[in-house]
Amino acid sequence: MPPLFQFLLAGTALVVAGVVAIRVSGAEPRLARRLAGARQLRVGDVLAATVMPARPIRIVGRIRCPRPIVTDRDERLVAFHRDVQVRPPGGRWRSIERIRESRGFELWDHDGSMPVDPALAAEPLVVIPHVWRGTTAELTQEGHLAAVARLGGSRESGWPARSVTRMVSVVERLLVLASVQRGADGSATLVPPPGGFVIAGVDLDDAMRLLGGNRRWLLLAGYVLAVMGGLVGVGGVIGSIVR
């Protein structure tokens, strides 16, 4: 096997291993880069601007929503995302419920407001998730049990189960990554950038921690492997040229 091919093969293997490690870590590096790299402005700053920003911005404000989602616990929300999954023996996690509810709202400060449609948000919502882990024996909703039965199991099967719920409450202060366009009447309008609005219900530092996943060591290892793979590949090419 030619030395160059060996180097390229080894480099590719390291890069692939790095990408897999980053995905398994639960991190969202693409969303983190988009949110952290944007310029932050207040709602009033955007409304007062004479020239619309050419790139997506991180706009900060509070929520005003006349008709929020009201939960059984009397929580008033503008976005509610829930995923419930089970894992059959020897299989992968299978979704048995996926809920996406939202209400349009106004992002505001004392100098004005701008409408946002959270149905156009990228996922995940950058909020502290509510995570439940258990087994199918603990599921009580008929819809969940029917979905498990369709997968060949039952409540008594005791398969691993989990749910992740993310909510945006009307009382939260938001960071929203958005593009700004000039409307037909000359006013500024928020539109989703490619990939959707990035909506964060926490401060930027906390958002970066959430988007870093709960296995940061695996995220770091993934980047190290990817960089090493690139260096091995480039080294092989340079070595073949100077030989």
FENCOR-V437573 format. One record per pair of residues at least 12 apart in sequence whose C-alpha atoms are under 7 Angstrom apart, sorted by the first residue. I is the first residue (numbers start at 0). J is the second residue. Records with the same first field share a line. If there is no record, write none. Layout:
BEGIN
I = J ; J
END
This chain:
BEGIN
3 = 235 ; 236 ; 239
6 = 231 ; 232 ; 235
7 = 232 ; 235
10 = 228 ; 229 ; 231 ; 232
11 = 228
13 = 224 ; 225 ; 227 ; 228
14 = 224 ; 225 ; 228 ; 229
16 = 224
17 = 221 ; 222 ; 224 ; 225
18 = 221 ; 225
20 = 217 ; 218 ; 221
21 = 217 ; 218 ; 221
24 = 212 ; 213 ; 214 ; 215 ; 217 ; 218
25 = 212 ; 213 ; 214
26 = 210 ; 211 ; 212 ; 218
27 = 210 ; 211
28 = 210 ; 211
31 = 207 ; 210
34 = 57 ; 176
37 = 55 ; 56 ; 57
38 = 56 ; 57
39 = 56 ; 57 ; 58
40 = 57 ; 58 ; 59
41 = 58 ; 59 ; 60
42 = 58 ; 59 ; 60 ; 107 ; 108 ; 111 ; 112
43 = 108 ; 110 ; 111
46 = 187
51 = 179 ; 180
52 = 179
54 = 178
55 = 176 ; 177 ; 178 ; 192
56 = 176 ; 177 ; 178
57 = 174 ; 175 ; 176 ; 177
58 = 174 ; 175 ; 176
59 = 173 ; 174 ; 175
60 = 106 ; 107 ; 108 ; 172 ; 173 ; 174
61 = 106 ; 107 ; 108 ; 171 ; 172 ; 173
62 = 104 ; 105 ; 106 ; 107 ; 169 ; 170 ; 171 ; 172
63 = 104 ; 105 ; 106 ; 169
64 = 104 ; 105
67 = 102
75 = 168 ; 169
76 = 166 ; 167 ; 168 ; 169
77 = 101 ; 102 ; 103 ; 167 ; 168 ; 169
78 = 100 ; 101 ; 102 ; 117 ; 166 ; 167
79 = 99 ; 100 ; 101 ; 165 ; 166 ; 167
80 = 98 ; 99 ; 100 ; 164 ; 165 ; 166
81 = 97 ; 98 ; 99 ; 162 ; 163 ; 164 ; 165
82 = 96 ; 97 ; 98 ; 162 ; 163 ; 164
83 = 95 ; 96 ; 97 ; 161 ; 162 ; 163
84 = 160 ; 161 ; 162
85 = 158 ; 159 ; 160 ; 161
86 = 158 ; 159 ; 160
87 = 158
95 = 143 ; 146
101 = 117 ; 118
102 = 117
103 = 115 ; 116 ; 117
104 = 116
113 = 188 ; 189
115 = 189
119 = 191 ; 195 ; 196
120 = 195 ; 196 ; 197 ; 198
121 = 194 ; 195 ; 196 ; 197
124 = 165 ; 198 ; 199
125 = 198 ; 199 ; 200 ; 206 ; 209
126 = 165 ; 199 ; 200 ; 201
127 = 165
128 = 163 ; 164 ; 165
129 = 163 ; 164 ; 165
130 = 162 ; 163 ; 164
131 = 161 ; 162 ; 163
132 = 160 ; 161 ; 162
133 = 159 ; 160 ; 161
134 = 157 ; 158 ; 159 ; 160
135 = 154 ; 156 ; 157 ; 158 ; 159 ; 160
136 = 154 ; 155 ; 157
167 = 200
171 = 200
172 = 200
173 = 198 ; 199 ; 200 ; 201
174 = 198 ; 199 ; 200
175 = 196 ; 197 ; 198 ; 199
176 = 196 ; 197 ; 198
177 = 189 ; 190 ; 191 ; 192 ; 196
178 = 190 ; 191 ; 192
END
